[in-house]
Structures are given as structure tokens and as C-alpha cells.
Amino acid sequence: MLKSMDGLAEKLFWSSLLYMLKPLFRILSVGPTPNHVAFILDGNRRYAKKRNMAVGNGYRAGFMAVMSMLKYCYVLGVKYMTIYAFSIDNFKRRPEEVQYLMDLMLEKIEGLLHKESVVNQYGVRVHFVGNLKLLTEPVRVAAEKAMQATADNTNSTLLICVAYSSTDEIVHAVESSCQEKWNEIQELNANQPQNVEETKEIRELNQIIKLVDIERHMYMRLAPDPDMLIRTSGETRLSNFLLWQTTSCLLYSPKVLFPEIGLRHLIWAVLHFQRLFPHLEKKKQL
Ligand SMILES: CC(C)=CCC/C(C)=C/CC/C(C)=C/COP(=O)(O)OP(=O)(O)O
């Protein structure tokens, strides 16, 4: 239905829907709300197959579902939403499919730059997370523009993981921490060459890389760890996504293909979170 609406009608549709649902959101907000929800967008190709559509249309429907989730998360008070839009392994898909996804990403990222886009209407900051140098030049440039253009939006943050894998993120963070320490040692040694003993001591002290150093170099450093990870289509694998950040995260896997995800699934997810919240908090303290 949304496909056939023009901009104004779509805006009206969303504002009336969200207005009608306000009492429901108010009831939900009595319980704890996850501050950060991450999504693995599983089932776009199966959705296309189920509907006899081209694979690309499955991805397009997936993008529309991302935008709906962003709006619902916003009204529910979720401050950070992260999506796994393209993994490093996804580069191994058929070249036409990779190309289609890159073109779609470029089109949608450029769309985010419009004043009328969802992110600008809702005051959402967009941040791209991953090994961005692996992207094609136009996609990388568009991603950088979108990050700059939305940098002053403060209502919530959308983190889009592209060319991302968790093991790559960890390797990058450890390498950068080592490099930083090495640079510090070089600088200290250069400034105090006369005292050999002290130099040795300083070198030893600084060789210790701490957890906080690694965390400072993570691609995901902008956001707190997710409270809930939603992976659609009933799958419970993490597929190399946010391994470092999900040590106390709740995994929820509704049996729905990603383009079919709707408000009811998100509400069930939040209720599930609220039911388990006391238990999760207790576990964090142990
Ligand atoms: C700009 C922007 C945020 C774009 C996002 C577009 C989008 C929906 C990307 C999903 C990409 C992807 C590889 C999903 C995995 O589902 P799958 O294709 O593996 O589905 P399957 O499980 O049915 O095979």
C-alpha cells in the first residue's frame, strides 16, 4: 500500500498511525525499554522467492522494513538501532547481486540526505560501521556525506553495518591499539633519550594494552552495547555480527522474513525484553 502513496499521503499515514498507537506506546514505556536494538536482516531473498519477485525487490522490501522499524523504535524510545546491512562475506555472493546491493545502497543513502527523509524528519543521526574502504567509491562517498549531514541530529542514532564482520572489527581494533601504543612509546623515547633506565620503564608500562584501548578503536564505539538483537526468520546464529558487543545481549528470533517484520513483532520483542529484564540485570551483576 505504501508503495503507491505519494510523499504527503505517506507522511499523513504514518503520523495518524503513530498517533492512534500512542496509548499502546505509553503502556509499553512503563516497563524498561531497550536502549539499543540491533537487527540481522534475514530472509530478503526468501521473501522475494515466496512472492515470485526478482531478488532485488526482496532487498528493496527489506529497506522499507528498516525504515518502518526505525520509526517504531523512535516512538518506543529506543535510542540506538543497528542493522547488519552488508557483511564482508556478502561480497562472495554472485557479482550481479553484489552490484545490485551496492546500487541500492547508493540510491537509499543518497535518499537519506533529503530534507524530507525519515532520518531528517525524526532527527536521527546516521553512522556507517565497518571496513568502509572495501565499499565502492560512490557508496563510500555517499556514506561519508550522510554521516556529516546528520551529525547534528540528536534524537536517536541509526548504525548501518556495511562491509562489516565482527572478527574484522576486532582485528582492526587490536591493530590500531598496538599502533597507538607503539607511537606513544616512540614519542616518549624520543623525548627522554638521556635516561636509559627510565626509557625502559616507560616502555614496559606502556606496552600493556587495556580493554578500554581496544574498545576505543572498535567501529561500534559510538554506541553502547545492544540490549537486544533481533534476527528474523527464526535463525539463532550470530553470523559474525557484534560478537564483542553482545556478551549480555538478549537474542530474539521471530519466525518472520525480514521484509514482513512489523510493529507487532517489535512489540513482542520489547515485551520479551521486559519479562526477562530483571533476570538479565541480575546476571550482569554476577
Ligand atoms: C541502505 C541500506 C540500509 C540498505 C539495506 C538493504 C538491505 C535490506 C540489505 C540486506 C542485505 C542482506 C545481505 C541481507 C541478508 O538476507 P538474505 O538476502 O541473505 O536473505 P535470505 O536469508 O532469504 O537468503
The ligand as an SDF file (V2000), in Angstrom:
LIG
                    3D

 24 23  0  0  0  0  0  0  0  0999 V2000
   20.9720    1.4250    2.6210 C   0  0  0  0  0  0  0  0  0  0  0  0
   20.5370    0.2360    3.3510 C   0  0  0  0  0  0  0  0  0  0  0  0
   20.4490    0.3490    4.8020 C   0  0  0  0  0  0  0  0  0  0  0  0
   20.2080   -0.9000    2.6950 C   0  0  0  0  0  0  0  0  0  0  0  0
   19.7990   -2.1590    3.3250 C   0  0  0  0  0  0  0  0  0  0  0  0
   19.2080   -3.0590    2.2730 C   0  0  0  0  0  0  0  0  0  0  0  0
   19.0490   -4.4510    2.7920 C   0  0  0  0  0  0  0  0  0  0  0  0
   17.6850   -4.8990    3.1720 C   0  0  0  0  0  0  0  0  0  0  0  0
   20.1150   -5.2630    2.8700 C   0  0  0  0  0  0  0  0  0  0  0  0
   20.0610   -6.6690    3.3410 C   0  0  0  0  0  0  0  0  0  0  0  0
   21.2740   -7.3650    2.8440 C   0  0  0  0  0  0  0  0  0  0  0  0
   21.4060   -8.7840    3.1900 C   0  0  0  0  0  0  0  0  0  0  0  0
   22.5970   -9.4020    2.5920 C   0  0  0  0  0  0  0  0  0  0  0  0
   20.5340   -9.4500    3.9880 C   0  0  0  0  0  0  0  0  0  0  0  0
   20.5360  -10.8940    4.3060 C   0  0  0  0  0  0  0  0  0  0  0  0
   19.3010  -11.5010    3.8340 O   0  0  0  0  0  0  0  0  0  0  0  0
   19.3910  -12.5430    2.6720 P   0  0  0  0  0  0  0  0  0  0  0  0
   19.4470  -11.8150    1.4090 O   0  0  0  0  0  0  0  0  0  0  0  0
   20.5580  -13.4230    2.9720 O   0  0  0  0  0  0  0  0  0  0  0  0
   18.0580  -13.3320    2.6860 O   0  0  0  0  0  0  0  0  0  0  0  0
   17.9220  -14.9260    2.7250 P   0  0  0  0  0  0  0  0  0  0  0  0
   18.1980  -15.2730    4.1570 O   0  0  0  0  0  0  0  0  0  0  0  0
   16.4950  -15.1540    2.3300 O   0  0  0  0  0  0  0  0  0  0  0  0
   18.8910  -15.5430    1.7620 O   0  0  0  0  0  0  0  0  0  0  0  0
  1  2  1  0
  2  3  1  0
  2  4  2  0
  4  5  1  0
  5  6  1  0
  6  7  1  0
  7  8  1  0
  7  9  2  0
  9 10  1  0
 10 11  1  0
 11 12  1  0
 12 13  1  0
 12 14  2  0
 14 15  1  0
 15 16  1  0
 16 17  1  0
 17 18  2  0
 17 19  1  0
 17 20  1  0
 20 21  1  0
 21 22  2  0
 21 23  1  0
 21 24  1  0
M  END
$$$$
